């Protein structure tokens, strides 16, 4: 079977939505596609951990933090969880497109975002610990 015929057969088996989202190119090695999927799932696990952390801060730290500090830390964690879950989907799709088109992989937006959010949460907690009366 010729390569062009195989590509047409592969495209015919895909749904219209998948064809539209992936925008052509050639099917990458399945190992790379599965690795991309595992990375996506790792970002989703991170998002779920931050979500659980935000809920835990709000639910269980009322005797430790002042209400404003507790709410600030919880909201930052919850917003990070929401943003990471949303951006992870677009990152997965952009990496998949890049692999299909032999293009450079997109720069990771999630890692700096997570580092920045973690730094803000840690800074808020450090300031609270330093100014809290013993």
Contact map, one row per residue, 1 for C-alpha under 8 A:
11101100000000000000000000000000000000000000000000000000000000000000000000000000000000000000000000000000000000000000000000000000000000
11111100000000000000000000000000000000000000000000000000000000000000000000000000000000000000000000000000000000000000000000000000000000
11111110000000000000000000000000000000000000000000000000000000000000000000000000000000000000000000000000000000000000000000000000000000
01111111000000000000000000000000000000000000000000000000000000000000000000000000000000000000000000000000000000000000000000000000000000
11111111100000000000000000000000000000000000000000000000000000000000000000000000000000000000000000000000000000000000000000000000000000
11111111110000000000000000000000000000000000000000000000000000000000000000000000000000000000000000000000000000000000000000000000000000
00111111111000000000000001000000000000000000000000000000000000000000000000000000000000000000000000000000000000000000000000000000000000
00011111111100000000000000000000000000000000000000000000000000000000000000000000000000000000000000000000000000000000000000000000000000
00001111111110000000000000000000000000000000000000000000000000000000000000000000000000000000000000000000000000000000000000000000000000
00000111111111000000000000000000000000000000000000000000000000000000000000000000000000000000000000000000000000000000000000000000000000
00000011111111100010000000000000000000000000000000000000000000000000000000000000000000000000000000000000000000000000000000000000000000
00000001111111100000000000000000000000000000000000000000000000000000000000000000000000000000000000000000000000000000000000000000000000
00000000111111100000000000000000000000000000000000000000000000000000000000000000000000000000000000000000000000000000000000000000000000
00000000011111110110000000000000000000000000000000000000000000000000000000000000000000000000000000000000000000000000000000000000000000
00000000001111111110000000000000000000000000000000000000000000000000000000000000000000000000000000000000000000000000000000000000000000
00000000000001111111000000000000000000000000000000000000000000000000000000000000000000000000000000000000000000000000000000000000000000
00000000000000111111100000000000000000000000000000000000000000000000000000000000000000000000000000000000000000000000000000000000000000
00000000000001111111110000000000000000000000000000000000000000000000000000000000000000000000000000000000000000000000000000000000000000
00000000001001111111111100000000000000000000000000000000000000000000000000000000000000000000000000000000000000000000000000000000000000
00000000000000011111111100000000000000000000000000000000000000000000000000000000000000000000000000000000000000000000000000000000000000
00000000000000001111111000000000000000000000000000000000000000000000000000000000000000000000100000000000000000000000000000000000000000
00000000000000000111111110000000000000000000000000000000000000000000000000000000000000000000100110010000000000000000000000000000000000
00000000000000000011111110000000000000000000000000000000000000000000000000000000000000000000000010000000000000000000000000000000000000
00000000000000000011011111000000000000000000000000000000000000000000000000000000000000000000000000011000000000000000000000000000000000
00000000000000000000011111100000000000000000000000000000000000000000000000000000000000000000000010011000000000000000000000000000000000
00000010000000000000000111110000000000000000000000000000000000000000000000000000000000000000000000011000000000000000000000000000000000
00000000000000000000000011111000000000000000000000000000000000000000000000000000000000000000000000010000000000000000000000000000000000
00000000000000000000000001111101100000000000000000000000000000000000000000000000000000000000000000110000000000000000000000000000000000
00000000000000000000000000111111100000000000000000000000000000000000000000000000000000000000000000000000000000000000000000000000000000
00000000000000000000000000011111110000000000000000000000000000000000000000000000000000000000000000000000000000000000000000000000000000
00000000000000000000000000001111111000000000000000000000000000000000000000000000000000000000000000000000000000000000000000000000000000
00000000000000000000000000011111111100000000000000000000000000000000000000000000000000000000000000000000000000000000000000000000000000
00000000000000000000000000011111111110000000000000000000000000000000000000000000000000000000000100000000000000000000000000000000000000
00000000000000000000000000000111111111000000000000000000000000000000000000000000000000000000000000000000000000000000000000000000000000
00000000000000000000000000000011111111100000000000000000000000000000000000000000000000000000000000000000000000000000000000000000000000
00000000000000000000000000000001111111110000000000000000000000000000000000000000000000000001001100000000000000000000000000000000000000
00000000000000000000000000000000111111111000000000000000000000000000000000000000000000000001000000000000000000000000000000000000000000
00000000000000000000000000000000011111111100000000000000000000000000000000000000000000000000000000000000000000000000000000000000000000
00000000000000000000000000000000001111111110000000000000000000000000000000000000000000000001000000000000000000000000000000000000000000
00000000000000000000000000000000000111111111000000000000000000000000000000000000000000011011000000000000000000000000000000000000000000
00000000000000000000000000000000000011111111100000000000000000000000000000000000000000000000000000000000000000000000000000000000000000
00000000000000000000000000000000000001111111110000000000000000000000000000000000000000000000000000000000000000000000000000000000000000
00000000000000000000000000000000000000111111111000000000000000000000000000000000000110010000000000000000000000000000000000000000000000
00000000000000000000000000000000000000011111111100000000000000000000000000000000000110010000000000000000000000000000000000000000000000
00000000000000000000000000000000000000001111111110000000000000000000000000000000000000000000000000000000000000000000000000000000000000
00000000000000000000000000000000000000000111111111000000000000000000000000000000100000000000000000000000000000000000000000000000000000
00000000000000000000000000000000000000000011111111100000000000000000000000000001110110000000000000000000000000000000000000000000000000
00000000000000000000000000000000000000000001111111110000000000000000000000000000100000000000000000000000000000000000000000000000000000
00000000000000000000000000000000000000000000111111111000000000000000000000000000100000000000000000000000000000000000000000000000000000
00000000000000000000000000000000000000000000011111111100000000000000000000001101100000000000000000000000000000000000000000000000000000
00000000000000000000000000000000000000000000001111111110000000000000000000001100110000000000000000000000000000000000000000000000000000
00000000000000000000000000000000000000000000000111111111000000000000000000000000000000000000000000000000000000000000000000000000000000
00000000000000000000000000000000000000000000000011111111100000000000000001001000000000000000000000000000000000000000000000000000000000
00000000000000000000000000000000000000000000000001111111110000000000000011111100000000000000000000000000000000000000000000000000000000
00000000000000000000000000000000000000000000000000111111111000000000000001000100000000000000000000000000000000000000000000000000000000
00000000000000000000000000000000000000000000000000011111111110000000000000000000000000000000000000000000000000000000000000000000000000
00000000000000000000000000000000000000000000000000001111111110000000010011000000000000000000000000000000000000000000000000000000000000
00000000000000000000000000000000000000000000000000000111111111000000011001000000000000000000000000000000000000000000000000000000000000
00000000000000000000000000000000000000000000000000000011111111000000000000000000000000000000000000000000000000000000000000000000000000
00000000000000000000000000000000000000000000000000000001111111100000000000000000000000000000000000000000000000000000000000000000000000
00000000000000000000000000000000000000000000000000000001111111111000010000000000000000000000000000000000000000000000000000000000000000
00000000000000000000000000000000000000000000000000000000011111111110010000000000000000000000000000000000000000000000000000000000000000
00000000000000000000000000000000000000000000000000000000000111111100000000000000000000000000000000000000000000000000000000000000000000
00000000000000000000000000000000000000000000000000000000000011111100000000000000000000000000000000000000000000000000000000000000000000
00000000000000000000000000000000000000000000000000000000000011111111110000000000000000000000000000000000000000000000000000000001000000
00000000000000000000000000000000000000000000000000000000000001111111110000000000000000000000000000000000000000000000000000000000000000
00000000000000000000000000000000000000000000000000000000000001001111111000000000000000000000000000000000000000000000000000000000000000
00000000000000000000000000000000000000000000000000000000000000001111111100000000000000000000000000000000000000000000000000000000000000
00000000000000000000000000000000000000000000000000000000000000001111111110000000000000000000000000000000000000000000000000011001000000
00000000000000000000000000000000000000000000000000000000110011001111111111000000000000000000000000000000000000000000000000000000000000
00000000000000000000000000000000000000000000000000000000010000000011111111100000000000000000000000000000000000000000000000000000000000
00000000000000000000000000000000000000000000000000000000000000000001111111110000000000000000000000000000000000000000000000000000000000
00000000000000000000000000000000000000000000000000000100100000000000111111111000000000000000000000000000000000000000000010011000000000
00000000000000000000000000000000000000000000000000001110110000000000011111111100000000000000000000000000000000000000000000000000000000
00000000000000000000000000000000000000000000000000000100000000000000001111111110000000000000000000000000000000000000000000000000000000
00000000000000000000000000000000000000000000000000000100000000000000000111111111000000000000000000000000000000000000100010000000000000
00000000000000000000000000000000000000000000000001101100000000000000000011111111100000000000000000000000000000000000100010000000000000
00000000000000000000000000000000000000000000000001100110000000000000000001111111110000000000000000000000000000000000000000000000000000
00000000000000000000000000000000000000000000000000000000000000000000000000111111111000000000000000000000000000000000000000000000000000
00000000000000000000000000000000000000000000001001000000000000000000000000011111111100000000000000000000000000000100100000000000000000
00000000000000000000000000000000000000000000011111100000000000000000000000001111111110000000000000000000000000000000000000000000000000
00000000000000000000000000000000000000000000001000100000000000000000000000000111111111000000000000000000000000000000000000000000000000
00000000000000000000000000000000000000000000000000000000000000000000000000000011111111100000000000000000000000000000000000000000000000
00000000000000000000000000000000000000000011001000000000000000000000000000000001111111110000000000000000000001000100000000000000000000
00000000000000000000000000000000000000000011001000000000000000000000000000000000111111111000000000000000000000000000000000000000000000
00000000000000000000000000000000000000000000000000000000000000000000000000000000011111111100000000000000000000000000000000000000000000
00000000000000000000000000000000000000000000000000000000000000000000000000000000001111111110000000000000000001000000000000000000000000
00000000000000000000000000000000000000010011000000000000000000000000000000000000000111111111000000000000000001000000000000000000000000
00000000000000000000000000000000000000010000000000000000000000000000000000000000000011111111100000000000000000000000000000000000000000
00000000000000000000000000000000000000000000000000000000000000000000000000000000000001111111110000000000000000000000000000000000000000
00000000000000000000000000000000000000010000000000000000000000000000000000000000000000111111111000000000010100000000000000000000000000
00000000000000000000000000000000000110110000000000000000000000000000000000000000000000011111111100000000000000000000000000000000000000
00000000000000000000110000000000000000000000000000000000000000000000000000000000000000001111111110000000000000000000000000000000000000
00000000000000000000000000000000000000000000000000000000000000000000000000000000000000000111111111000000110000000000000000000000000000
00000000000000000000000000000000000100000000000000000000000000000000000000000000000000000011111111100000110000000000000000000000000000
00000000000000000000010000000000100100000000000000000000000000000000000000000000000000000001111111110000000000000000000000000000000000
00000000000000000000011010000000000000000000000000000000000000000000000000000000000000000000111111111000000000000000000000000000000000
00000000000000000000000000000000000000000000000000000000000000000000000000000000000000000000011111111111110000000000000000000000000000
00000000000000000000000000010000000000000000000000000000000000000000000000000000000000000000001111111111100000000000000000000000000000
00000000000000000000010111110000000000000000000000000000000000000000000000000000000000000000000111111110000000000000000000000000000000
00000000000000000000000111000000000000000000000000000000000000000000000000000000000000000000000011111110000000000000000000000000000000
00000000000000000000000000000000000000000000000000000000000000000000000000000000000000000000000001111111000000000000000000000000000000
00000000000000000000000000000000000000000000000000000000000000000000000000000000000000000000000001111111100000000000000000000000000000
00000000000000000000000000000000000000000000000000000000000000000000000000000000000000000000000001100111110000000000000000000000000000
00000000000000000000000000000000000000000000000000000000000000000000000000000000000000000000011001100011111000000000000000000000000000
00000000000000000000000000000000000000000000000000000000000000000000000000000000000000000010011001000001111100000000000000000000000000
00000000000000000000000000000000000000000000000000000000000000000000000000000000000000000000000000000000111110000000000000000000000000
00000000000000000000000000000000000000000000000000000000000000000000000000000000000000000010000000000000011111110000000000000000000000
00000000000000000000000000000000000000000000000000000000000000000000000000000000000000000000000000000000001111111000000000000000000000
00000000000000000000000000000000000000000000000000000000000000000000000000000000000100110000000000000000000111111100000000000000000000
00000000000000000000000000000000000000000000000000000000000000000000000000000000000000000000000000000000000111111110000000000000000000
00000000000000000000000000000000000000000000000000000000000000000000000000000000000000000000000000000000000111111111000000000000000000
00000000000000000000000000000000000000000000000000000000000000000000000000000000000000000000000000000000000011111111100000000000000000
00000000000000000000000000000000000000000000000000000000000000000000000000000001000100000000000000000000000001111111110000000000000000
00000000000000000000000000000000000000000000000000000000000000000000000000000000000000000000000000000000000000111111111000000000000000
00000000000000000000000000000000000000000000000000000000000000000000000000000000000000000000000000000000000000011111111100000000000000
00000000000000000000000000000000000000000000000000000000000000000000000000011001000000000000000000000000000000001111111110000000000000
00000000000000000000000000000000000000000000000000000000000000000000000000000000000000000000000000000000000000000111111111000000000000
00000000000000000000000000000000000000000000000000000000000000000000000000000000000000000000000000000000000000000011111111100000000000
00000000000000000000000000000000000000000000000000000000000000000000000000000000000000000000000000000000000000000001111111110000000000
00000000000000000000000000000000000000000000000000000000000000000000000010011000000000000000000000000000000000000000111111111000000000
00000000000000000000000000000000000000000000000000000000000000000000000000000000000000000000000000000000000000000000011111111100000000
00000000000000000000000000000000000000000000000000000000000000000000000000000000000000000000000000000000000000000000001111111110000000
00000000000000000000000000000000000000000000000000000000000000000000100010000000000000000000000000000000000000000000000111111111000000
00000000000000000000000000000000000000000000000000000000000000000000100010000000000000000000000000000000000000000000000011111111100000
00000000000000000000000000000000000000000000000000000000000000000000000000000000000000000000000000000000000000000000000001111111110000
00000000000000000000000000000000000000000000000000000000000000000000000000000000000000000000000000000000000000000000000000111111111000
00000000000000000000000000000000000000000000000000000000000000001000100000000000000000000000000000000000000000000000000000011111111100
00000000000000000000000000000000000000000000000000000000000000000000000000000000000000000000000000000000000000000000000000001111111100
00000000000000000000000000000000000000000000000000000000000000000000000000000000000000000000000000000000000000000000000000000111111100
00000000000000000000000000000000000000000000000000000000000000000000000000000000000000000000000000000000000000000000000000000011111110
00000000000000000000000000000000000000000000000000000000000000000000000000000000000000000000000000000000000000000000000000000001111111
00000000000000000000000000000000000000000000000000000000000000000000000000000000000000000000000000000000000000000000000000000000001111
00000000000000000000000000000000000000000000000000000000000000000000000000000000000000000000000000000000000000000000000000000000000111
